[in-house]
Amino acid sequence: MAMRRMHLCATLLPNRTVLVNGGSMMEESNADAVFEAEIYHPDAGSTPGTWSMAAKSRVARLYHSVALLMPDGKVITSGSNPQRKTEELRIEVFWPPYLFVGNRPRCTPAETEIHYGGTLTAAVPNPGQISSVCLIRPGATTHSTDGEQRLVDLPHQPVGPSQISLQLPPDPRIAPPG
């Protein structure tokens, strides 16, 4: 990371990058708050493990802050205690760079109920152009820690001009319910 920080929030994004925002260079110091977000790129071609700068926050996000991935691909940030016994109540929305690249992907599942180990068919435009499919669990942040985040790859293959077949995880150890 370019910015030294503690009590940061790290959010797993659906394109396999990680948004890191908030925190402070010194404990819970509002004066040392880090406003610049960074994105970790674990596989950036020939140079794995690179970081890039992202949008600045307008609000200091210190200890007791949260950052959560939303179903539409944005990340909301909230909370913090900029001073002892003072709670930050403003919410911000971060728009990851992937939201500005081309049309948003569309996927319409054929079934509304699925089971572990099963196969799911979904309608998608241009199934032959899909390079990866995953389930992503948004998470539950507390005290700058989120142990619920996960990304599970789904084996997939085109099954027609506008359909794809997805192989679901075999059991709840890989993809917990919810």
N, C-alpha and C positions, 0 to 999 in steps of 0.2 A: 504494500500500500504506500501511496505517496504521503498520506496524512497519518500521523501518529494519533491513536485514539483508543480509549477504553470505554466500556459500556455502550458499544455500538450495536446496531441491529444488522443482521445479515439475512437477506431474503433470497431464496432459491428461485430463479426465474425459469419459465418454460423453455427458453432457448439454451439452457444448461450453463448460464452465467449466474453470478451471484452479485446482487446489489448490496453494498455496504454503505450505511448512512448513519449519521448521528454520532454521538459519543463526544468525549472531551479528551484533550491531551493530558489533563491532570484531574483524576478522580471525577467529582461531580461539579467541576468548576465551570460556571457559565461564561466566565471571562476567557476560558480556554476551549470553548465549544468548537467543534468541527462542523462547518456548514456544508462543505463540499462532499458530495456523494462520489463513490467509486464503484466501478464494476470489474469484478474478477472474471477473466476469461481463461478457464482451465485448459482449453485446447485451442489456442490461437494459431493454428498452422504450425510453422516451423519453430515458434517460440511459445511453448506451453507455459501457462502460469503468468499471463500478463495482466496488467491493470490499466484501466482507462478512467479518466475523470468524467463525472456526470453532473447533472444539474445541482445547483446549490439549493439548500433548504432556506426558508425564511425564518424558521423557528429552531432554536436550539433543542436538539433531541438528546437528552442526557439519560441518566439512570431512570428506570421505570418508563422508558419509551417503548413503543411497539412499531413494527413495520410488518404489514400483512399483504400478501399477494391476493388480489381480487379476481373473481372469475373472468373479468374482461381483460386481464393481463396488466392492469395498473397496480401500483403499490400504494397503500395508504399508510401514512405515518401519523402517530398521535402520542400524547402523553409526554412526560418528562417532569422533572422537578428542578427548575432553574435556580431555585433557592429553597432552603429547608422549609418545609411546611407550606410550600407554594406549588400548586399543581398547574401544569400547562394544559389548557382545554382546547386549543386550536388543533385542527386536523389539516394535513397537507396531502396532496395526491401527486405521486411521481409517475410520469409516463415514460417507461423504458424505451430505448431507441427502436426496438423491434416494432413498436406501434406506428412508426413513421415509414416503414418499408413496405410498399406495395399494399395489396388488398389483404384484409384480415382473413385468416383461414376459416373455412366453414366445414362443419362436420355434423351431420344429422344422423344419430343412431337409429337403427331400424327397430330396436326393442327398447322398452322402458325399464325392464327388469333383467339384470344379468347375474351370472353365477360364476364363482371361481372355476378356473380351468376351461371355461366355455369360449365360444367364438362369438364375436359381435360383428355384424355387418353395419356399415355406415355409408351414407351418401356424402360424397366429397367431389369437388371439381378437380379434374386432372389427377386421378389417383396415381398415375405413373410418375408424377413429379414429387410425390411425398417422400422425403428422405428419412423422417423419423416420426414416431407417434409415442406419446407418453401419457401416463396419468401423473398428475401432480397434486400433492396434498398441501393446501395452503399453510396450515400450522396454527400454533397457539403460543405467542410470545409472552414470556414473563421474565422480568429482571434481565433484559438484554439477551435472553437465551430462548431458542426455539428448537426443542427436540422433536417436534412433530413433522417438520418439513421432510418431504421425500419426493423423488422423481423416479417413476418406474417405467422403463421402456416396454413397449408392447410390440411383439413381432407382428408384422403386417404384410399384406400383399394385395395388389389390385385384383378385383374379381369381376370387373366389367368397366365400361367406359365412364361410369360415375359412381362406382362403389369400391369400398375397400373392406377387407376382412381383417379383424383384429383378434389376436390370441390374448385372452385375459390371464392374469396371474393365477397360479395354481392354488394359493391359499392366503389366509389373512396375515401370515407372518410377513409376506412381501407387500401386500396392499391391505392395510387394516380397514375394516368397514368405516363408512362415512366419507 
